[in-house]
Amino acid sequence: MKYLRIIENNLVVIFFLLGVITNLIGIALRFFPSIPQYWVPETYTLLFLIAIFIGFGTALRDGKHITVDLANRFTSKTVQSAMMLLSYLLSLAFGVLFMVSGYFIVVKTFKQGLTTPDIGLPVWITYLIMPITGILILIHLINFIVKHFRKEEF
């Protein structure tokens, strides 16, 4: 898990910085009308989206997603445990759905042979981030659940 943390953090930073650099290059190219810059918006959008989607998993890993803690103050430990279990089950379902639907989108676009309009990148490559994000969400969620069950007994 330590290496996964390092890889995720570095990938988020790398893709975000590449997106910023691409955007800055696009701004600089505006001063040279003879140089085409059609590729810039598509490229930096893709780079930012990859950074954001990888960030979904890292936010889950670090417990940075929005949570509702108010209900825990007014309920018994049994109700809290049941709500936590329901939360884990729904989150697992979401992670599986995200991964599986992302896989089917990748397969469908691969078979169709679609490419992006400006840079000609195969669309299935851009959609690869969805199943990867689903896998990251599941890895971190399972790790979170294991840690939670080691602390508390239901």
Biotite code that builds the C-alpha atoms (Angstrom):
import biotite.structure as struc

atoms = struc.array([
    struc.Atom([0.000, 0.000, 0.000], chain_id="A", res_id=1, res_name="MET", atom_name="CA", element="C"),
    struc.Atom([2.932, 2.303, 0.643], chain_id="A", res_id=2, res_name="LYS", atom_name="CA", element="C"),
    struc.Atom([4.082, 2.041, -2.968], chain_id="A", res_id=3, res_name="TYR", atom_name="CA", element="C"),
    struc.Atom([0.563, 2.532, -4.282], chain_id="A", res_id=4, res_name="LEU", atom_name="CA", element="C"),
    struc.Atom([0.319, 5.730, -2.223], chain_id="A", res_id=5, res_name="ARG", atom_name="CA", element="C"),
    struc.Atom([3.580, 7.024, -3.695], chain_id="A", res_id=6, res_name="ILE", atom_name="CA", element="C"),
    struc.Atom([2.570, 6.100, -7.251], chain_id="A", res_id=7, res_name="ILE", atom_name="CA", element="C"),
    struc.Atom([-0.884, 7.689, -6.921], chain_id="A", res_id=8, res_name="GLU", atom_name="CA", element="C"),
    struc.Atom([0.414, 10.897, -5.385], chain_id="A", res_id=9, res_name="ASN", atom_name="CA", element="C"),
    struc.Atom([3.109, 11.240, -8.035], chain_id="A", res_id=10, res_name="ASN", atom_name="CA", element="C"),
    struc.Atom([0.703, 10.508, -10.898], chain_id="A", res_id=11, res_name="LEU", atom_name="CA", element="C"),
    struc.Atom([-1.759, 13.136, -9.692], chain_id="A", res_id=12, res_name="VAL", atom_name="CA", element="C"),
    struc.Atom([1.021, 15.723, -9.481], chain_id="A", res_id=13, res_name="VAL", atom_name="CA", element="C"),
    struc.Atom([2.559, 14.731, -12.835], chain_id="A", res_id=14, res_name="ILE", atom_name="CA", element="C"),
    struc.Atom([-0.732, 14.831, -14.770], chain_id="A", res_id=15, res_name="PHE", atom_name="CA", element="C"),
    struc.Atom([-1.803, 18.054, -13.110], chain_id="A", res_id=16, res_name="PHE", atom_name="CA", element="C"),
    struc.Atom([1.531, 19.742, -13.860], chain_id="A", res_id=17, res_name="LEU", atom_name="CA", element="C"),
    struc.Atom([1.491, 18.464, -17.440], chain_id="A", res_id=18, res_name="LEU", atom_name="CA", element="C"),
    struc.Atom([-2.003, 19.936, -17.805], chain_id="A", res_id=19, res_name="GLY", atom_name="CA", element="C"),
    struc.Atom([-0.860, 23.288, -16.442], chain_id="A", res_id=20, res_name="VAL", atom_name="CA", element="C"),
    struc.Atom([2.238, 23.300, -18.686], chain_id="A", res_id=21, res_name="ILE", atom_name="CA", element="C"),
    struc.Atom([0.119, 22.380, -21.728], chain_id="A", res_id=22, res_name="THR", atom_name="CA", element="C"),
    struc.Atom([-2.283, 25.199, -20.911], chain_id="A", res_id=23, res_name="ASN", atom_name="CA", element="C"),
    struc.Atom([0.598, 27.667, -20.546], chain_id="A", res_id=24, res_name="LEU", atom_name="CA", element="C"),
    struc.Atom([2.026, 26.514, -23.879], chain_id="A", res_id=25, res_name="ILE", atom_name="CA", element="C"),
    struc.Atom([-1.380, 27.146, -25.442], chain_id="A", res_id=26, res_name="GLY", atom_name="CA", element="C"),
    struc.Atom([-1.435, 30.648, -24.001], chain_id="A", res_id=27, res_name="ILE", atom_name="CA", element="C"),
    struc.Atom([2.074, 31.339, -25.306], chain_id="A", res_id=28, res_name="ALA", atom_name="CA", element="C"),
    struc.Atom([1.146, 29.996, -28.758], chain_id="A", res_id=29, res_name="LEU", atom_name="CA", element="C"),
    struc.Atom([-1.560, 32.630, -29.080], chain_id="A", res_id=30, res_name="ARG", atom_name="CA", element="C"),
    struc.Atom([1.189, 35.138, -29.790], chain_id="A", res_id=31, res_name="PHE", atom_name="CA", element="C"),
    struc.Atom([2.241, 33.102, -32.833], chain_id="A", res_id=32, res_name="PHE", atom_name="CA", element="C"),
    struc.Atom([-0.818, 32.839, -35.088], chain_id="A", res_id=33, res_name="PRO", atom_name="CA", element="C"),
    struc.Atom([1.030, 30.745, -37.669], chain_id="A", res_id=34, res_name="SER", atom_name="CA", element="C"),
    struc.Atom([1.563, 27.878, -35.173], chain_id="A", res_id=35, res_name="ILE", atom_name="CA", element="C"),
    struc.Atom([-1.514, 25.640, -34.826], chain_id="A", res_id=36, res_name="PRO", atom_name="CA", element="C"),
    struc.Atom([-2.825, 25.203, -31.299], chain_id="A", res_id=37, res_name="GLN", atom_name="CA", element="C"),
    struc.Atom([-5.865, 23.018, -31.958], chain_id="A", res_id=38, res_name="TYR", atom_name="CA", element="C"),
    struc.Atom([-4.398, 20.221, -29.821], chain_id="A", res_id=39, res_name="TRP", atom_name="CA", element="C"),
    struc.Atom([-4.056, 22.285, -26.630], chain_id="A", res_id=40, res_name="VAL", atom_name="CA", element="C"),
    struc.Atom([-7.618, 22.289, -25.194], chain_id="A", res_id=41, res_name="PRO", atom_name="CA", element="C"),
    struc.Atom([-8.149, 18.585, -25.813], chain_id="A", res_id=42, res_name="GLU", atom_name="CA", element="C"),
    struc.Atom([-4.777, 17.664, -24.342], chain_id="A", res_id=43, res_name="THR", atom_name="CA", element="C"),
    struc.Atom([-4.984, 19.691, -21.147], chain_id="A", res_id=44, res_name="TYR", atom_name="CA", element="C"),
    struc.Atom([-8.584, 18.609, -20.575], chain_id="A", res_id=45, res_name="THR", atom_name="CA", element="C"),
    struc.Atom([-7.516, 14.990, -20.801], chain_id="A", res_id=46, res_name="LEU", atom_name="CA", element="C"),
    struc.Atom([-4.545, 15.526, -18.484], chain_id="A", res_id=47, res_name="LEU", atom_name="CA", element="C"),
    struc.Atom([-6.662, 17.304, -15.864], chain_id="A", res_id=48, res_name="PHE", atom_name="CA", element="C"),
    struc.Atom([-9.345, 14.610, -16.025], chain_id="A", res_id=49, res_name="LEU", atom_name="CA", element="C"),
    struc.Atom([-6.779, 11.879, -15.449], chain_id="A", res_id=50, res_name="ILE", atom_name="CA", element="C"),
    struc.Atom([-5.404, 13.775, -12.434], chain_id="A", res_id=51, res_name="ALA", atom_name="CA", element="C"),
    struc.Atom([-8.930, 14.277, -11.054], chain_id="A", res_id=52, res_name="ILE", atom_name="CA", element="C"),
    struc.Atom([-9.973, 10.657, -11.524], chain_id="A", res_id=53, res_name="PHE", atom_name="CA", element="C"),
    struc.Atom([-6.835, 9.349, -9.834], chain_id="A", res_id=54, res_name="ILE", atom_name="CA", element="C"),
    struc.Atom([-7.538, 11.920, -7.125], chain_id="A", res_id=55, res_name="GLY", atom_name="CA", element="C"),
    struc.Atom([-10.903, 10.233, -6.434], chain_id="A", res_id=56, res_name="PHE", atom_name="CA", element="C"),
    struc.Atom([-9.074, 7.181, -5.118], chain_id="A", res_id=57, res_name="GLY", atom_name="CA", element="C"),
    struc.Atom([-6.565, 9.197, -3.151], chain_id="A", res_id=58, res_name="THR", atom_name="CA", element="C"),
    struc.Atom([-9.348, 11.254, -1.556], chain_id="A", res_id=59, res_name="ALA", atom_name="CA", element="C"),
    struc.Atom([-11.047, 8.040, -0.471], chain_id="A", res_id=60, res_name="LEU", atom_name="CA", element="C"),
    struc.Atom([-7.749, 6.687, 0.833], chain_id="A", res_id=61, res_name="ARG", atom_name="CA", element="C"),
    struc.Atom([-7.160, 9.813, 2.908], chain_id="A", res_id=62, res_name="ASP", atom_name="CA", element="C"),
    struc.Atom([-10.781, 10.146, 4.106], chain_id="A", res_id=63, res_name="GLY", atom_name="CA", element="C"),
    struc.Atom([-11.250, 13.480, 2.339], chain_id="A", res_id=64, res_name="LYS", atom_name="CA", element="C"),
    struc.Atom([-14.672, 12.823, 0.804], chain_id="A", res_id=65, res_name="HIS", atom_name="CA", element="C"),
    struc.Atom([-17.755, 14.489, 2.209], chain_id="A", res_id=66, res_name="ILE", atom_name="CA", element="C"),
    struc.Atom([-19.175, 12.601, 5.169], chain_id="A", res_id=67, res_name="THR", atom_name="CA", element="C"),
    struc.Atom([-22.178, 12.987, 7.416], chain_id="A", res_id=68, res_name="VAL", atom_name="CA", element="C"),
    struc.Atom([-20.995, 12.878, 11.015], chain_id="A", res_id=69, res_name="ASP", atom_name="CA", element="C"),
    struc.Atom([-23.951, 14.613, 12.627], chain_id="A", res_id=70, res_name="LEU", atom_name="CA", element="C"),
    struc.Atom([-26.072, 11.447, 12.671], chain_id="A", res_id=71, res_name="ALA", atom_name="CA", element="C"),
    struc.Atom([-23.369, 9.612, 14.639], chain_id="A", res_id=72, res_name="ASN", atom_name="CA", element="C"),
    struc.Atom([-23.676, 12.016, 17.555], chain_id="A", res_id=73, res_name="ARG", atom_name="CA", element="C"),
    struc.Atom([-27.315, 11.177, 18.183], chain_id="A", res_id=74, res_name="PHE", atom_name="CA", element="C"),
    struc.Atom([-27.456, 7.442, 17.521], chain_id="A", res_id=75, res_name="THR", atom_name="CA", element="C"),
    struc.Atom([-26.400, 4.342, 19.414], chain_id="A", res_id=76, res_name="SER", atom_name="CA", element="C"),
    struc.Atom([-23.310, 2.321, 18.583], chain_id="A", res_id=77, res_name="LYS", atom_name="CA", element="C"),
    struc.Atom([-25.490, -0.364, 17.001], chain_id="A", res_id=78, res_name="THR", atom_name="CA", element="C"),
    struc.Atom([-27.163, 2.113, 14.645], chain_id="A", res_id=79, res_name="VAL", atom_name="CA", element="C"),
    struc.Atom([-23.808, 3.698, 13.855], chain_id="A", res_id=80, res_name="GLN", atom_name="CA", element="C"),
    struc.Atom([-22.359, 0.291, 12.988], chain_id="A", res_id=81, res_name="SER", atom_name="CA", element="C"),
    struc.Atom([-25.352, -0.533, 10.783], chain_id="A", res_id=82, res_name="ALA", atom_name="CA", element="C"),
    struc.Atom([-25.081, 2.822, 8.991], chain_id="A", res_id=83, res_name="MET", atom_name="CA", element="C"),
    struc.Atom([-21.346, 2.300, 8.494], chain_id="A", res_id=84, res_name="MET", atom_name="CA", element="C"),
    struc.Atom([-21.928, -1.186, 7.099], chain_id="A", res_id=85, res_name="LEU", atom_name="CA", element="C"),
    struc.Atom([-24.578, 0.158, 4.711], chain_id="A", res_id=86, res_name="LEU", atom_name="CA", element="C"),
    struc.Atom([-22.185, 2.927, 3.683], chain_id="A", res_id=87, res_name="SER", atom_name="CA", element="C"),
    struc.Atom([-19.448, 0.395, 2.929], chain_id="A", res_id=88, res_name="TYR", atom_name="CA", element="C"),
    struc.Atom([-21.795, -1.818, 0.929], chain_id="A", res_id=89, res_name="LEU", atom_name="CA", element="C"),
    struc.Atom([-23.066, 1.105, -1.155], chain_id="A", res_id=90, res_name="LEU", atom_name="CA", element="C"),
    struc.Atom([-19.516, 2.342, -1.719], chain_id="A", res_id=91, res_name="SER", atom_name="CA", element="C"),
    struc.Atom([-18.398, -1.128, -2.801], chain_id="A", res_id=92, res_name="LEU", atom_name="CA", element="C"),
    struc.Atom([-21.338, -1.312, -5.208], chain_id="A", res_id=93, res_name="ALA", atom_name="CA", element="C"),
    struc.Atom([-20.381, 2.089, -6.624], chain_id="A", res_id=94, res_name="PHE", atom_name="CA", element="C"),
    struc.Atom([-16.736, 1.037, -7.067], chain_id="A", res_id=95, res_name="GLY", atom_name="CA", element="C"),
    struc.Atom([-17.723, -2.187, -8.832], chain_id="A", res_id=96, res_name="VAL", atom_name="CA", element="C"),
    struc.Atom([-20.248, -0.357, -11.022], chain_id="A", res_id=97, res_name="LEU", atom_name="CA", element="C"),
    struc.Atom([-17.678, 2.305, -11.923], chain_id="A", res_id=98, res_name="PHE", atom_name="CA", element="C"),
    struc.Atom([-15.058, -0.313, -12.781], chain_id="A", res_id=99, res_name="MET", atom_name="CA", element="C"),
    struc.Atom([-17.389, -2.585, -14.770], chain_id="A", res_id=100, res_name="VAL", atom_name="CA", element="C"),
    struc.Atom([-19.125, 0.202, -16.672], chain_id="A", res_id=101, res_name="SER", atom_name="CA", element="C"),
    struc.Atom([-15.736, 1.748, -17.434], chain_id="A", res_id=102, res_name="GLY", atom_name="CA", element="C"),
    struc.Atom([-14.539, -1.584, -18.762], chain_id="A", res_id=103, res_name="TYR", atom_name="CA", element="C"),
    struc.Atom([-17.550, -1.908, -21.066], chain_id="A", res_id=104, res_name="PHE", atom_name="CA", element="C"),
    struc.Atom([-17.076, 1.653, -22.327], chain_id="A", res_id=105, res_name="ILE", atom_name="CA", element="C"),
    struc.Atom([-13.411, 0.914, -23.085], chain_id="A", res_id=106, res_name="VAL", atom_name="CA", element="C"),
    struc.Atom([-14.303, -2.282, -24.952], chain_id="A", res_id=107, res_name="VAL", atom_name="CA", element="C"),
    struc.Atom([-17.101, -0.599, -26.923], chain_id="A", res_id=108, res_name="LYS", atom_name="CA", element="C"),
    struc.Atom([-14.976, 2.380, -27.999], chain_id="A", res_id=109, res_name="THR", atom_name="CA", element="C"),
    struc.Atom([-12.071, 0.060, -28.832], chain_id="A", res_id=110, res_name="PHE", atom_name="CA", element="C"),
    struc.Atom([-14.311, -1.961, -31.159], chain_id="A", res_id=111, res_name="LYS", atom_name="CA", element="C"),
    struc.Atom([-15.694, 1.214, -32.737], chain_id="A", res_id=112, res_name="GLN", atom_name="CA", element="C"),
    struc.Atom([-12.211, 2.562, -33.438], chain_id="A", res_id=113, res_name="GLY", atom_name="CA", element="C"),
    struc.Atom([-13.169, 6.105, -32.452], chain_id="A", res_id=114, res_name="LEU", atom_name="CA", element="C"),
    struc.Atom([-10.502, 8.779, -32.132], chain_id="A", res_id=115, res_name="THR", atom_name="CA", element="C"),
    struc.Atom([-10.514, 12.215, -30.566], chain_id="A", res_id=116, res_name="THR", atom_name="CA", element="C"),
    struc.Atom([-11.211, 14.981, -33.091], chain_id="A", res_id=117, res_name="PRO", atom_name="CA", element="C"),
    struc.Atom([-8.133, 17.139, -32.613], chain_id="A", res_id=118, res_name="ASP", atom_name="CA", element="C"),
    struc.Atom([-5.208, 14.921, -31.717], chain_id="A", res_id=119, res_name="ILE", atom_name="CA", element="C"),
    struc.Atom([-6.455, 11.593, -33.075], chain_id="A", res_id=120, res_name="GLY", atom_name="CA", element="C"),
    struc.Atom([-5.925, 9.696, -29.823], chain_id="A", res_id=121, res_name="LEU", atom_name="CA", element="C"),
    struc.Atom([-8.015, 6.509, -29.680], chain_id="A", res_id=122, res_name="PRO", atom_name="CA", element="C"),
    struc.Atom([-10.987, 7.241, -27.423], chain_id="A", res_id=123, res_name="VAL", atom_name="CA", element="C"),
    struc.Atom([-10.658, 3.942, -25.581], chain_id="A", res_id=124, res_name="TRP", atom_name="CA", element="C"),
    struc.Atom([-7.331, 5.153, -24.171], chain_id="A", res_id=125, res_name="ILE", atom_name="CA", element="C"),
    struc.Atom([-9.019, 8.201, -22.685], chain_id="A", res_id=126, res_name="THR", atom_name="CA", element="C"),
    struc.Atom([-11.699, 5.996, -21.104], chain_id="A", res_id=127, res_name="TYR", atom_name="CA", element="C"),
    struc.Atom([-9.137, 3.667, -19.505], chain_id="A", res_id=128, res_name="LEU", atom_name="CA", element="C"),
    struc.Atom([-9.100, 5.983, -16.509], chain_id="A", res_id=129, res_name="ILE", atom_name="CA", element="C"),
    struc.Atom([-12.605, 4.826, -15.509], chain_id="A", res_id=130, res_name="MET", atom_name="CA", element="C"),
    struc.Atom([-11.852, 1.151, -14.745], chain_id="A", res_id=131, res_name="PRO", atom_name="CA", element="C"),
    struc.Atom([-8.506, 2.172, -13.250], chain_id="A", res_id=132, res_name="ILE", atom_name="CA", element="C"),
    struc.Atom([-10.301, 4.597, -10.940], chain_id="A", res_id=133, res_name="THR", atom_name="CA", element="C"),
    struc.Atom([-12.840, 1.908, -10.045], chain_id="A", res_id=134, res_name="GLY", atom_name="CA", element="C"),
    struc.Atom([-10.020, -0.464, -9.122], chain_id="A", res_id=135, res_name="ILE", atom_name="CA", element="C"),
    struc.Atom([-8.322, 2.214, -7.004], chain_id="A", res_id=136, res_name="LEU", atom_name="CA", element="C"),
    struc.Atom([-11.602, 2.977, -5.238], chain_id="A", res_id=137, res_name="ILE", atom_name="CA", element="C"),
    struc.Atom([-12.126, -0.719, -4.481], chain_id="A", res_id=138, res_name="LEU", atom_name="CA", element="C"),
    struc.Atom([-8.551, -1.209, -3.254], chain_id="A", res_id=139, res_name="ILE", atom_name="CA", element="C"),
    struc.Atom([-8.770, 1.743, -0.876], chain_id="A", res_id=140, res_name="HIS", atom_name="CA", element="C"),
    struc.Atom([-12.281, 0.903, 0.243], chain_id="A", res_id=141, res_name="LEU", atom_name="CA", element="C"),
    struc.Atom([-11.390, -2.713, 1.028], chain_id="A", res_id=142, res_name="ILE", atom_name="CA", element="C"),
    struc.Atom([-8.325, -1.502, 2.919], chain_id="A", res_id=143, res_name="ASN", atom_name="CA", element="C"),
    struc.Atom([-10.497, 0.994, 4.796], chain_id="A", res_id=144, res_name="PHE", atom_name="CA", element="C"),
    struc.Atom([-13.059, -1.706, 5.668], chain_id="A", res_id=145, res_name="ILE", atom_name="CA", element="C"),
    struc.Atom([-10.366, -4.093, 6.928], chain_id="A", res_id=146, res_name="VAL", atom_name="CA", element="C"),
    struc.Atom([-8.903, -1.353, 9.125], chain_id="A", res_id=147, res_name="LYS", atom_name="CA", element="C"),
    struc.Atom([-12.385, -0.460, 10.409], chain_id="A", res_id=148, res_name="HIS", atom_name="CA", element="C"),
    struc.Atom([-13.278, -4.049, 11.321], chain_id="A", res_id=149, res_name="PHE", atom_name="CA", element="C"),
    struc.Atom([-9.973, -4.499, 13.122], chain_id="A", res_id=150, res_name="ARG", atom_name="CA", element="C"),
    struc.Atom([-10.803, -1.490, 15.321], chain_id="A", res_id=151, res_name="LYS", atom_name="CA", element="C"),
    struc.Atom([-14.486, -2.164, 16.000], chain_id="A", res_id=152, res_name="GLU", atom_name="CA", element="C"),
    struc.Atom([-16.622, -5.222, 16.231], chain_id="A", res_id=153, res_name="GLU", atom_name="CA", element="C"),
    struc.Atom([-20.049, -5.235, 14.672], chain_id="A", res_id=154, res_name="PHE", atom_name="CA", element="C"),
])
